[in-house]
């Protein structure tokens, strides 16, 4: 048996044997069981102690701005009568999802920096990965629902109130919940059969499923196949819906003879289209960067682009580009100042 001579531990490895077992990432796979995994370690953005305070301050500011900005969007929509429309109903749900997604990742990072402890328990890591998948999937579905709303508003304006009735809007949001739940639970529960060793380092500031699977000592073929299938179904179908909706919108708008009318039609889609490009563009950028670089720090920096940037920019996009939202926010602040 490997290493079993001269009273040596049968599960210990020599330097040469470690090199032979490098494809499995750790020695003594046979001796380790998934239940023995104590902690994962989140490497974060930097390991330089002098940068911990600036990074902590930066991400605390980002988190507070994200929470406050999205919360203002929700309050402005709920307190303004003329914003009780399908588009703003989906927007308020998107803002709530952004708050939840940011809360899933950033606070744990702040706690780790403050405590100078990068560890996260095995169960805590899988729980965080599950919630990240759930809220990212929910945002994916909401963006598709918003694209369908814009499609109906521009391509079928006379039937808009009939098609986009409150019942359908609520149904689209409610359907997004089980779809996102099935996707998240399916992928995370499949990790439970994998074997891990100890001292596992995740090269991000939060637990991401793909990075967890890479750290497994056992065969991950089924997990990788399932990940690609789930990405194709749960991610590709909503994205295809968005592409189809905007293809129909562009075709319909280009048939409008008036240039002013075309601009007005396109302007109603500008904010949503910007968010779509941010959400999918940053995700694609992270996938490409992780494929072409082996640097854990570069991977961590790239992960910030899709796990932090879209959530903090969404409120600014809708408040700066949307005249109705600007007026609603002004009225909301005026009411708050009167109360105070």
Buried (B, 14 or more C-beta within 10 A) or exposed (E): EBBEEEEEEEBBBEEEEEEEBEEBBBBBBEEBEBEEBEBBBBBBBBEEEEBBEEBBEEBBEBBEBBBEBBBBBBBBBBEBEEBEBBBBBBBBBBBBBBBBBBBBBBEBBBEBBEEEEBBBEBEBBBBBBBBBBBBBBBBBBBBBBBBBBBBBBBBBEEEBEEBBEEEBBEEBBEEBEEBBBBBBEBBBEBBEEBBBBEEBEBBBBBBBBBBBBBBBBBEBEEBEEBBEEBBEEBBEBBBEBBEBBBEBBBEBBEEBEEEEEBEEBBEBBEBBBBBBEBBBBBBEEBBEBBEEEEEBBBBBBBBBBBBBBBBBBBBEBBBEBBEBBBBBBEEBEEEEEEEE
